[in-house]
Amino acid sequence: MNVKDDLRARRMIHGARTLNTLAAPTYPECPGSDKHEKVFAMTAVACGLDVRGMLQATLFGRLEPPFLDALASHARVERYEIPTLLNAAHLPLQHLRLVVEGRIGLVVRRASGNEVALADIGAGAWATWLPCFVPEPPAVDFYASGPSLFIALPVTHVRAFVERHPQIYPWVLAEIDYRMKLLAEWTAHSVLTGSKQRMARLIHILARDQKLKGNSGTLVVNQSRLACLARCARQTANTLLSQLERQGLIELSYGEVKILDMRELLAFADEESVD
C-alpha cells in the first residue's frame, strides 16, 4: 500500500464516527486487526458519571460555576472495550478527551505497518491541547486502550470557549509545557544512558505523568506497554524490569509496577552506566 492509499484508508476508518463500528487498530495489546468495537457515547445523566465533577478537577475547575456548567453541557462520555483508533494521523482532531480510565496512546505509523509509541496519556490528563489551537492536523494516530473511559469535548467548542475566556490560555500552556519537559527528558536520557537506566527513567517519568504522590506508589502499566514505549522487545523489557526488581527499586504485579522509592529510582536512572 502506498502513502496515498494508506491515507485514503485512514479517512475511511475515520469516517465511521462514534455510535458506529470502528476497526480496531494494530496496537501492541490488540489481539487482532479483524475485531471491531462499538463505541458507546452517553450523556452525563445516562452513564451516571459526574462529568461536571471530573471537569472541575482539571484546570477548568478554576472557572466560575456558571462557566463550568456551560462547558459540561457539551461533554459526552465514551467507553471503549478494546483498543480503538480515535483519530487518524493528518486528519483534524474532532474531540479533546479527558482520560478517566485507561489511556490514549499517540503513535506514529508508517504505511508498511511499522509504528512507534510517542506518548501514553493516562487518567486525569487531556489528549491533547495543541490541535485545539493550531490549524495543522496532528501527525500522529490517537488510540484508545481497552477498556477505557473518556469525557469528550468538541474541539470547535473548546476553541470558542477559550477565546471567550482568555484567562484559560496560561493554564493550558502550563500543561503543554509540563508534557514537553517530560518528553524532552525522555528523549535526552534515552540516548545517553544504559538500558537499565532507560527503563528506570521511563518508569519514573510515567509515575510523574500519572501524578503519583509521595516517594512511593503504584504505576498502572503492563510490561508489554513498557516494552513498546521503550522501543525494545517484550522479553528484553521483562529482563530489565526483573533486574530493577532484584535491586529493590520496584515490585512487579499484573498490570502494575510498584515503585518502592522514587528518589532511589531517579538516582539510579541518573547513573552514567552505559551498555
C-alpha positions as CSV (number, residue, x, y, z in Angstrom):
1,M,0.0,0.0,0.0
2,N,1.5,3.4,-0.9
3,V,1.2,6.5,1.2
4,K,-1.8,7.9,-0.7
5,D,-3.7,4.6,-0.4
6,D,-2.9,4.5,3.3
7,L,-4.2,8.0,3.9
8,R,-7.4,7.2,2.0
9,A,-7.9,4.1,4.1
10,R,-7.4,6.1,7.3
11,R,-10.1,8.6,6.1
12,M,-12.5,5.7,5.5
13,I,-11.9,4.5,9.1
14,H,-12.2,8.0,10.5
15,G,-15.4,8.5,8.6
16,A,-17.2,6.0,10.8
17,R,-17.9,8.3,13.7
18,T,-18.9,7.4,17.3
19,L,-22.0,5.3,17.6
20,N,-20.8,3.4,14.5
21,T,-18.4,0.5,14.3
22,L,-14.7,1.3,14.2
23,A,-12.0,-1.1,13.1
24,A,-9.6,-1.9,15.9
25,P,-6.0,-0.8,15.2
26,T,-2.9,-2.9,15.1
27,Y,-2.0,-2.0,18.7
28,P,0.5,-3.7,21.0
29,E,-2.3,-5.2,23.1
30,C,-4.8,-5.7,20.4
31,P,-5.3,-9.5,19.8
32,G,-6.1,-8.9,16.1
33,S,-6.9,-6.3,13.5
34,D,-10.1,-8.1,12.4
35,K,-12.0,-7.3,15.6
36,H,-14.5,-4.4,15.8
37,E,-15.6,-2.2,18.6
38,K,-18.9,-0.5,19.4
39,V,-18.3,3.0,20.8
40,F,-20.8,4.0,23.4
41,A,-21.4,7.7,23.6
42,M,-23.6,8.7,26.5
43,T,-24.9,11.8,28.2
44,A,-23.7,12.5,31.7
45,V,-27.1,11.5,33.1
46,A,-27.3,8.3,31.2
47,C,-23.9,7.0,32.3
48,G,-24.1,8.1,35.9
49,L,-20.6,9.7,35.7
50,D,-20.2,13.0,37.5
51,V,-18.9,14.8,34.4
52,R,-19.0,18.3,36.0
53,G,-17.0,17.0,39.0
54,M,-14.4,15.4,36.7
55,L,-14.0,18.6,34.7
56,Q,-13.8,20.6,38.0
57,A,-10.8,18.5,39.0
58,T,-8.9,19.8,35.9
59,L,-7.8,23.3,35.0
60,F,-11.4,24.2,34.2
61,G,-12.2,24.0,37.9
62,R,-10.7,27.5,38.3
63,L,-13.7,28.9,36.3
64,E,-16.8,30.3,37.9
65,P,-19.6,27.7,38.3
66,P,-21.8,29.0,35.5
67,F,-19.0,28.8,33.0
68,L,-18.1,25.3,34.2
69,D,-21.8,24.3,33.9
70,A,-21.9,25.6,30.3
71,L,-18.8,23.6,29.4
72,A,-20.1,20.4,31.0
73,S,-23.3,20.7,29.0
74,H,-21.3,20.0,25.8
75,A,-19.5,16.9,27.2
76,R,-20.2,13.3,26.3
77,V,-18.8,10.1,27.7
78,E,-17.1,7.5,25.6
79,R,-16.4,3.9,26.6
80,Y,-14.2,1.5,24.7
81,E,-13.8,-2.1,25.4
82,I,-10.9,-2.9,23.1
83,P,-8.0,-0.9,21.6
84,T,-9.6,1.5,19.1
85,L,-8.5,4.2,16.6
86,L,-9.9,7.5,17.8
87,N,-8.3,9.8,15.2
88,A,-6.1,9.0,12.3
89,A,-2.9,11.0,11.6
90,H,-3.2,14.0,9.3
91,L,-6.9,14.3,9.9
92,P,-8.4,17.1,12.1
93,L,-8.9,16.2,15.8
94,Q,-12.7,16.3,16.5
95,H,-12.7,16.0,20.3
96,L,-10.5,16.9,23.2
97,R,-10.6,14.0,25.6
98,L,-10.1,13.8,29.3
99,V,-8.9,10.3,30.3
100,V,-11.0,8.9,33.2
101,E,-9.9,5.3,32.9
102,G,-7.4,3.6,30.6
103,R,-5.2,5.7,28.4
104,I,-4.8,7.3,25.0
105,G,-1.7,6.4,23.0
106,L,-0.1,8.7,20.5
107,V,1.5,6.6,17.7
108,V,3.5,7.3,14.6
109,R,2.8,4.7,12.0
110,R,4.3,4.0,8.5
111,A,2.4,2.6,5.5
112,S,4.5,-0.6,6.0
113,G,2.9,-1.1,9.4
114,N,5.9,-0.2,11.5
115,E,4.9,2.0,14.4
116,V,6.4,3.8,17.4
117,A,4.6,4.9,20.5
118,L,5.4,8.6,21.3
119,A,3.3,9.0,24.5
120,D,0.8,7.5,26.8
121,I,-1.8,9.8,28.2
122,G,-3.3,8.4,31.4
123,A,-6.1,9.2,33.8
124,G,-6.6,12.9,34.7
125,A,-4.8,14.2,31.6
126,W,-6.2,15.7,28.3
127,A,-5.5,14.4,24.8
128,T,-4.4,16.8,23.6
129,W,-4.4,20.6,23.7
130,L,-2.4,21.7,20.7
131,P,-4.8,20.5,18.0
132,C,-7.4,22.8,19.5
133,F,-5.4,25.9,18.6
134,V,-3.2,25.2,15.6
135,P,-4.5,24.7,12.1
136,E,-2.4,21.8,11.1
137,P,-3.9,18.4,11.9
138,P,-1.8,16.2,14.3
139,A,0.7,13.9,12.5
140,V,0.1,11.0,14.9
141,D,-2.7,8.4,15.4
142,F,-4.7,8.6,18.6
143,Y,-5.5,5.2,20.0
144,A,-7.8,4.3,23.0
145,S,-6.6,1.4,25.1
146,G,-9.2,-1.2,26.1
147,P,-11.0,-0.9,28.3
148,S,-11.1,2.9,28.7
149,L,-13.4,5.7,29.6
150,F,-13.2,9.3,28.4
151,I,-15.0,12.6,28.7
152,A,-15.0,14.2,25.2
153,L,-15.5,17.9,24.3
154,P,-15.8,19.1,20.7
155,V,-12.6,20.8,19.7
156,T,-14.6,23.6,18.0
157,H,-16.4,24.3,21.2
158,V,-13.3,24.2,23.3
159,R,-11.6,26.7,20.9
160,A,-14.6,29.1,21.1
161,F,-14.9,28.7,24.8
162,V,-11.2,29.5,25.4
163,E,-11.5,32.5,23.1
164,R,-14.4,33.8,25.3
165,H,-12.3,33.1,28.5
166,P,-8.7,34.0,27.6
167,Q,-7.6,33.6,31.2
168,I,-7.5,29.9,30.4
169,Y,-4.6,30.2,27.9
170,P,-1.8,30.4,30.6
171,W,-3.3,27.3,32.3
172,V,-3.3,25.3,29.1
173,L,0.2,26.5,28.2
174,A,1.4,25.3,31.6
175,E,0.1,21.8,30.9
176,I,1.6,21.7,27.5
177,D,5.0,22.9,29.0
178,Y,4.8,20.1,31.6
179,R,4.3,17.4,29.0
180,M,7.0,18.8,26.7
181,K,9.5,18.8,29.6
182,L,8.7,15.1,30.2
183,L,9.2,14.3,26.5
184,A,12.5,16.3,26.3
185,E,13.7,14.5,29.4
186,W,12.9,11.1,28.0
187,T,14.4,11.9,24.6
188,A,17.7,13.1,26.1
189,H,18.2,10.3,28.7
190,S,17.0,7.5,26.4
191,V,20.1,8.0,24.2
192,L,22.6,8.9,26.9
193,T,22.3,6.0,29.4
194,G,22.3,2.3,29.5
195,S,19.3,0.1,29.0
196,K,18.5,-0.4,32.8
197,Q,18.8,3.3,33.4
198,R,16.5,4.0,30.4
199,M,13.8,1.6,31.8
200,A,14.2,3.2,35.3
201,R,13.8,6.7,33.7
202,L,10.8,5.6,31.8
203,I,9.1,4.3,34.9
204,H,9.9,7.5,36.8
205,I,8.5,9.7,34.0
206,L,5.3,7.7,33.7
207,A,4.9,7.9,37.5
208,R,5.1,11.7,37.4
209,D,2.8,11.8,34.4
210,Q,0.2,9.7,36.4
211,K,0.7,12.1,39.2
212,L,1.8,9.6,41.8
213,K,2.1,11.3,45.2
214,G,4.8,10.8,47.8
215,N,8.0,8.8,47.5
216,S,6.4,5.5,46.6
217,G,3.3,4.4,44.7
218,T,1.9,2.1,42.1
219,L,2.2,2.7,38.4
220,V,-0.7,1.3,36.3
221,V,1.1,-0.1,33.2
222,N,1.8,-3.5,31.9
223,Q,5.1,-4.9,30.7
224,S,4.1,-5.1,27.1
225,R,3.3,-1.3,27.1
226,L,6.6,-0.5,28.8
227,A,8.4,-2.5,26.0
228,C,6.5,-0.6,23.4
229,L,7.4,2.8,24.9
230,A,11.0,1.8,25.5
231,R,11.3,0.5,21.9
232,C,12.5,-2.9,22.9
233,A,11.3,-6.5,22.7
234,R,9.0,-7.6,25.4
235,Q,11.5,-10.3,26.6
236,T,14.1,-7.5,26.9
237,A,11.8,-5.4,28.9
238,N,10.9,-8.2,31.2
239,T,14.6,-8.9,31.8
240,L,15.3,-5.2,32.6
241,L,12.3,-5.0,34.9
242,S,13.3,-8.1,36.7
243,Q,16.8,-6.6,37.2
244,L,15.3,-3.5,38.7
245,E,13.1,-5.6,41.0
246,R,16.1,-7.6,42.2
247,Q,17.8,-4.2,43.0
248,G,14.9,-3.4,45.3
249,L,13.7,-0.4,43.2
250,I,10.3,-1.8,42.1
251,E,7.9,-4.7,42.6
252,L,6.1,-6.2,39.7
253,S,2.5,-7.5,39.6
254,Y,-0.1,-8.0,36.9
255,G,-0.7,-4.7,35.1
256,E,1.2,-2.7,37.7
257,V,4.6,-1.6,38.8
258,K,5.0,-0.7,42.4
259,I,7.8,1.9,42.9
260,L,9.4,1.4,46.3
261,D,11.4,4.6,46.4
262,M,11.1,7.4,43.8
263,R,14.3,9.1,44.9
264,E,16.3,5.9,44.7
265,L,14.8,5.1,41.3
266,L,15.7,8.6,40.0
267,A,19.2,8.3,41.4
268,F,19.7,5.0,39.6
269,A,18.3,6.5,36.3
270,D,20.8,9.3,36.6
271,E,23.8,7.0,36.8
272,E,26.4,7.2,34.0
273,S,26.4,3.5,33.3
274,V,26.0,2.5,29.6
275,D,25.5,-0.8,27.8
